[in-house]
Amino acid sequence: MTDQQAEVATVDIRELTRLFGELVAVDRASFRVDHGEIFGLIGPNGAGKSTLIKMLTTLLPPTSGTATIAGYDIMHEPAAVRRHIGYVPQLLSADGSLTGYENLLLSARLYGVPRHERTSRISRALARMGLSEAGNHLVSHYSGA
């Protein structure tokens, strides 16, 4: 480990909070994971684990607090954060609380598709799969979902 790696935490979260209206999904989470450490994020359903991961992967902005990944701020350097992470959700499926378009937009952001190309590329992908009209509906309402 280099001296720089020893100084910069791999994950550094301070008072990270996410509200959805009146609902407090993540309440002032604070922890640090140093270079070379392994950690697990466990808790019951509804504890805010997925929301916390979405914030750390820059897919969802925090309401307040700060976090850095490999020394990069999740709010001010999201592209650098995404270049330094790997994210594989537990269930490789679409998020039913989002539309098909929104699910594809999250993937486009995560995989670094340039902002100016996202809309056209998502529209082409939906059209190619015959899902242009379904793209604006919640995935949970798709048949078989």
C-alpha positions in Angstrom: 0.0 0.0 0.0 1.3 3.4 -0.9 1.3 6.3 1.6 -1.4 8.0 -0.4 -3.7 4.9 -0.3 -3.2 4.8 3.5 -4.3 8.5 3.8 -7.4 8.3 1.5 -10.2 6.0 2.7 -11.8 3.8 0.0 -15.2 4.8 1.4 -15.7 7.8 3.6 -19.3 8.7 4.6 -20.2 11.5 6.9 -23.7 12.3 8.0 -25.2 11.0 4.7 -28.9 11.4 4.7 -31.7 10.8 2.1 -35.3 11.9 2.5 -38.2 11.0 0.3 -40.7 13.6 1.4 -41.3 12.9 5.1 -39.7 9.5 4.9 -36.1 9.3 6.2 -34.6 6.5 4.1 -31.0 7.0 5.3 -30.4 8.9 8.6 -27.0 10.5 9.0 -25.0 7.4 8.1 -21.3 7.8 8.9 -18.5 5.2 8.5 -15.1 4.8 6.9 -13.6 1.8 5.0 -9.9 2.0 4.6 -7.9 0.6 1.7 -7.7 -3.2 1.8 -10.6 -3.6 4.2 -13.7 -5.6 3.4 -17.1 -4.6 4.7 -20.6 -5.8 4.4 -23.8 -3.7 4.4 -26.5 -5.8 6.2 -29.8 -5.0 7.7 -33.5 -5.8 7.4 -35.7 -4.8 4.5 -36.4 -1.1 4.5 -33.3 -0.2 6.5 -32.0 2.0 3.7 -29.2 -0.3 2.3 -30.3 0.1 -1.4 -30.8 3.8 -1.0 -27.3 4.1 0.5 -25.7 2.1 -2.3 -27.6 4.2 -4.9 -26.1 7.4 -3.3 -22.6 5.9 -3.2 -22.8 4.9 -6.9 -24.0 8.4 -7.8 -27.4 7.1 -9.0 -29.3 9.1 -6.3 -28.2 12.4 -4.8 -28.1 12.6 -1.0 -30.4 15.1 0.8 -27.5 16.1 3.0 -24.1 14.9 4.2 -21.0 14.0 2.2 -19.3 10.9 0.9 -16.1 10.1 -1.0 -15.2 7.0 -2.9 -11.5 6.5 -3.5 -11.1 10.1 -2.6 -13.6 11.4 -5.1 -16.7 13.3 -3.9 -20.0 11.6 -5.0 -21.7 14.9 -5.7 -18.9 16.9 -7.3 -16.9 14.1 -9.1 -19.5 11.5 -10.1 -17.7 10.4 -13.3 -14.5 9.7 -11.3 -16.5 7.8 -8.7 -18.1 5.6 -11.3 -14.6 4.9 -12.9 -13.5 3.5 -9.5 -16.4 1.3 -8.6 -18.0 -1.9 -9.6 -21.6 -2.4 -8.9 -23.6 -5.6 -9.2 -27.0 -5.5 -7.6 -28.2 -8.5 -5.7 -31.1 -9.0 -8.2 -30.1 -8.4 -11.8 -33.5 -6.9 -12.7 -35.1 -3.6 -13.4 -36.2 -1.4 -10.5 -40.0 -1.7 -10.5 -40.4 1.8 -8.9 -38.9 3.4 -12.0 -40.0 3.5 -15.7 -38.2 1.5 -18.3 -36.6 4.7 -19.5 -35.4 5.6 -16.0 -33.9 2.2 -15.5 -31.9 2.5 -18.8 -30.9 6.1 -17.8 -29.4 4.8 -14.5 -27.4 2.2 -16.4 -26.3 4.8 -19.0 -25.0 7.0 -16.2 -23.3 4.2 -14.4 -21.5 3.0 -17.5 -20.4 6.5 -18.6 -22.6 7.1 -21.6 -22.1 10.8 -22.4 -25.0 13.0 -21.2 -25.6 14.3 -24.7 -26.0 10.8 -26.1 -28.2 9.2 -23.4 -31.7 10.2 -24.7 -31.1 9.1 -28.3 -29.4 5.9 -27.3 -32.1 4.9 -24.8 -34.8 5.8 -27.4 -33.1 3.6 -30.0 -32.7 0.7 -27.5 -36.4 0.9 -26.5 -37.4 1.0 -30.2 -35.2 -1.9 -31.1 -36.9 -4.0 -28.4 -40.4 -2.8 -29.4 -40.8 -1.1 -26.0 -40.9 2.6 -27.1 -44.4 3.1 -25.6 -43.7 1.0 -22.5 -40.6 3.0 -21.7 -42.6 5.7 -19.9 -44.5 3.2 -17.7 -43.4 1.8 -14.4 -41.6 -1.5 -14.8 -43.7 -2.9 -12.0 -46.7 -2.6 -14.4 -45.1 -4.5 -17.2 -46.8 -7.9 -17.7 -44.8 -10.7 -16.1 -42.9 -8.2 -13.9 
